[in-house]
Amino acid sequence: MPSSNTILAGLAGLANEYRWLAIAIHVYIGALVVLAAAGRLRSKKIAAILIALPLLSVSILAWLSGNPFNGALFAVFAVALLALAIRLPAGDIQFAPAPVAMAGFALLFFGWIYPHFLENANFISYLYSAPTGIIPCPTLSVVIGLTLIAGSFQSRPWGFVAAGAGLFYGLFGALRLGVSLDWFLAAGAAGLLGYVMAKGSTAFKSASSRSNSASRSTE
């Protein structure tokens, strides 16, 4: 495995070379949040597919930069979440209870501004060009944050995949690369894992059934 300095240099290179793409992904994520809040993005199946897509950009850029490890892992994460999204039952997004949603918004904001790797950047720059959708940890923070807000889409497998990815990269970043910011990602991933384990499959199925019934009653 490459040294920590080599890995960090590669991540910094991606974050700075593809700032234009990071800006576009910020616009994309912001649009998803606004549409969901306005009730214009209601289908949890479509929302889940759209949330998983930034993982593909991380995979593609990792392959292009000569990092097959991240490229392969993020391809697996993206394909797994997209497959789970396609299999979600029909129904509207059911937002999590307020404390869980607040934790989700905190993770979303953390991934949105992720204050690391950019050269000659101030806080304002990170607000719109942090390397979300470019490198692993901020991207996973956004995905996990949105997953928490959406109540894991009433899917334990979705929650387990997202939490597993976040725990691995959060701990790897904090312990192996020395990026202390990534402890926040690890904590958020652990929180998501605890949430889906506490809810249980029966509770998720009941919530999904209620959502489907409500959707049918409005048709």
C-alpha positions as CSV (number, residue, x, y, z in Angstrom):
1,M,0.0,0.0,0.0
2,P,1.3,3.5,-0.8
3,S,2.6,5.6,2.1
4,S,0.3,8.0,4.0
5,N,2.0,11.0,2.4
6,T,1.5,9.6,-1.1
7,I,-2.2,8.9,-0.5
8,L,-2.7,12.4,1.0
9,A,-0.8,14.0,-2.0
10,G,-3.1,12.1,-4.4
11,L,-6.2,13.3,-2.6
12,A,-5.0,16.8,-2.5
13,G,-4.2,16.7,-6.2
14,L,-7.7,15.5,-7.1
15,A,-9.4,18.1,-4.8
16,N,-7.5,20.9,-6.5
17,E,-7.6,19.7,-10.1
18,Y,-11.3,19.0,-10.0
19,R,-12.6,22.0,-8.1
20,W,-14.9,22.8,-11.0
21,L,-16.5,19.4,-10.7
22,A,-16.9,19.9,-6.9
23,I,-18.8,23.1,-7.6
24,A,-21.1,21.3,-10.0
25,I,-21.7,18.5,-7.4
26,H,-22.5,21.1,-4.7
27,V,-25.1,22.5,-7.0
28,Y,-26.4,19.0,-7.7
29,I,-26.7,18.1,-4.0
30,G,-28.2,21.5,-3.1
31,A,-30.8,21.0,-5.8
32,L,-31.7,17.6,-4.3
33,V,-32.1,19.0,-0.8
34,V,-34.3,21.9,-2.0
35,L,-36.5,19.7,-4.2
36,A,-37.0,17.3,-1.3
37,A,-37.8,20.0,1.1
38,A,-40.2,21.6,-1.3
39,G,-42.0,18.3,-1.9
40,R,-40.9,18.1,-5.5
41,L,-38.7,15.1,-4.9
42,R,-41.0,12.6,-3.1
43,S,-40.1,9.1,-4.4
44,K,-37.7,7.4,-2.1
45,K,-36.6,5.1,-5.0
46,I,-35.6,8.1,-7.2
47,A,-34.1,10.0,-4.3
48,A,-31.9,7.0,-3.3
49,I,-30.7,6.6,-6.8
50,L,-29.8,10.3,-7.1
51,I,-28.0,10.2,-3.7
52,A,-25.8,7.3,-4.7
53,L,-24.6,8.8,-7.9
54,P,-21.7,11.0,-6.4
55,L,-20.1,7.7,-5.3
56,L,-19.6,6.9,-9.0
57,S,-17.7,10.2,-9.6
58,V,-15.3,9.3,-6.7
59,S,-14.7,5.9,-8.3
60,I,-14.1,7.3,-11.8
61,L,-11.7,10.0,-10.5
62,A,-9.8,7.4,-8.4
63,W,-9.3,5.2,-11.4
64,L,-8.2,8.2,-13.5
65,S,-5.7,9.2,-10.8
66,G,-4.1,5.7,-10.5
67,N,-5.8,4.7,-7.3
68,P,-7.5,1.3,-8.1
69,F,-8.2,0.6,-4.5
70,N,-10.5,3.6,-4.0
71,G,-11.8,3.1,-7.6
72,A,-12.8,-0.5,-7.0
73,L,-14.3,0.1,-3.6
74,F,-16.4,3.0,-4.5
75,A,-17.6,1.2,-7.6
76,V,-18.8,-1.6,-5.3
77,F,-20.4,0.9,-2.9
78,A,-22.1,2.7,-5.7
79,V,-23.4,-0.4,-7.5
80,A,-24.6,-1.9,-4.2
81,L,-26.6,1.2,-3.2
82,L,-28.0,1.7,-6.7
83,A,-29.1,-2.0,-6.8
84,L,-30.7,-1.5,-3.3
85,A,-32.4,1.7,-4.5
86,I,-33.9,0.1,-7.5
87,R,-35.4,-2.6,-5.3
88,L,-36.9,-0.2,-2.8
89,P,-40.7,-0.5,-2.6
90,A,-42.7,2.4,-4.1
91,G,-43.5,5.2,-1.7
92,D,-42.6,8.6,-0.6
93,I,-39.6,9.6,1.4
94,Q,-40.3,9.4,5.2
95,F,-38.1,11.8,7.1
96,A,-36.4,10.6,10.3
97,P,-37.4,11.9,13.7
98,A,-36.0,15.4,14.5
99,P,-32.9,14.3,16.5
100,V,-31.8,11.8,13.8
101,A,-32.5,14.3,11.0
102,M,-30.5,17.0,12.9
103,A,-27.5,14.6,13.1
104,G,-28.0,13.9,9.3
105,F,-27.9,17.7,8.6
106,A,-24.7,18.0,10.7
107,L,-23.1,15.3,8.6
108,L,-24.4,16.8,5.4
109,F,-23.0,20.2,6.3
110,F,-19.6,18.6,7.3
111,G,-19.4,16.9,3.9
112,W,-20.5,20.1,2.2
113,I,-17.7,22.2,3.6
114,Y,-15.1,19.5,4.4
115,P,-12.2,22.0,5.2
116,H,-9.2,20.1,4.0
117,F,-7.0,19.5,0.9
118,L,-7.7,22.7,-1.0
119,E,-4.8,25.1,-1.7
120,N,-5.2,28.8,-0.9
121,A,-8.8,28.4,0.1
122,N,-10.7,30.2,2.8
123,F,-14.0,29.2,4.5
124,I,-16.0,30.8,1.7
125,S,-14.2,28.7,-0.9
126,Y,-15.0,25.5,1.0
127,L,-18.7,26.4,1.0
128,Y,-18.9,25.9,-2.7
129,S,-15.9,23.9,-3.7
130,A,-15.0,21.5,-1.0
131,P,-14.0,18.1,-2.5
132,T,-17.4,16.5,-2.2
133,G,-18.0,14.0,-5.0
134,I,-14.2,14.1,-5.6
135,I,-12.6,12.2,-2.7
136,P,-14.0,9.6,-0.3
137,C,-14.7,11.1,3.1
138,P,-16.7,14.2,2.3
139,T,-18.7,12.3,-0.2
140,L,-19.6,9.6,2.3
141,S,-20.4,12.2,4.9
142,V,-23.0,13.7,2.5
143,V,-24.4,10.3,1.6
144,I,-24.7,9.2,5.2
145,G,-26.2,12.6,6.2
146,L,-28.9,12.4,3.6
147,T,-29.5,8.7,4.5
148,L,-30.1,9.7,8.1
149,I,-32.4,12.5,7.1
150,A,-34.4,10.1,4.9
151,G,-34.7,7.5,7.6
152,S,-32.4,5.1,5.7
153,F,-35.2,4.9,3.2
154,Q,-36.7,2.3,5.5
155,S,-34.0,-0.1,4.3
156,R,-31.6,-1.9,6.7
157,P,-29.3,-3.1,3.9
158,W,-29.0,0.5,2.5
159,G,-28.1,1.7,6.0
160,F,-25.6,-1.1,6.5
161,V,-23.8,-0.5,3.2
162,A,-23.6,3.3,3.8
163,A,-22.5,2.9,7.4
164,G,-19.9,0.2,6.6
165,A,-18.3,2.4,3.9
166,G,-18.3,5.4,6.3
167,L,-16.8,3.5,9.2
168,F,-14.0,2.1,7.0
169,Y,-13.0,5.4,5.4
170,G,-13.6,7.4,8.5
171,L,-11.3,5.2,10.6
172,F,-8.8,4.8,7.8
173,G,-8.6,8.6,7.3
174,A,-8.3,9.3,11.0
175,L,-5.9,6.5,12.0
176,R,-3.9,5.7,8.9
177,L,-3.7,9.2,7.3
178,G,-3.9,11.3,10.4
179,V,-6.8,13.4,9.2
180,S,-8.6,14.1,12.5
181,L,-11.6,15.5,10.7
182,D,-12.5,12.0,9.6
183,W,-13.4,11.0,13.2
184,F,-16.6,13.0,12.6
185,L,-17.4,10.7,9.6
186,A,-16.7,7.6,11.6
187,A,-19.0,8.8,14.4
188,G,-21.7,9.6,11.9
189,A,-21.4,6.2,10.3
190,A,-21.6,4.5,13.7
191,G,-24.7,6.6,14.4
192,L,-26.3,5.4,11.2
193,L,-25.4,1.8,12.1
194,G,-27.0,2.2,15.5
195,Y,-30.1,3.8,14.0
196,V,-30.8,1.0,11.5
197,M,-30.1,-1.7,14.1
198,A,-32.4,0.0,16.7
199,K,-35.2,0.4,14.2
200,G,-35.2,-3.3,13.1
201,S,-36.6,-4.8,10.0
202,T,-40.1,-5.0,11.4
203,A,-40.3,-1.3,12.2
204,F,-39.0,-0.4,8.7
205,K,-41.5,-2.7,7.0
206,S,-44.3,-1.2,9.0
207,A,-43.2,2.3,8.1
208,S,-42.9,1.3,4.5
209,S,-46.4,-0.2,4.4
210,R,-47.9,3.0,5.9
211,S,-46.1,5.1,3.3
212,N,-47.4,2.8,0.5
213,S,-50.9,3.0,1.8
214,A,-50.7,6.8,2.1
215,S,-49.4,7.0,-1.5
216,R,-52.3,4.9,-2.8
217,S,-54.9,6.9,-0.9
218,T,-53.7,10.1,-2.6
219,E,-53.9,8.7,-6.1
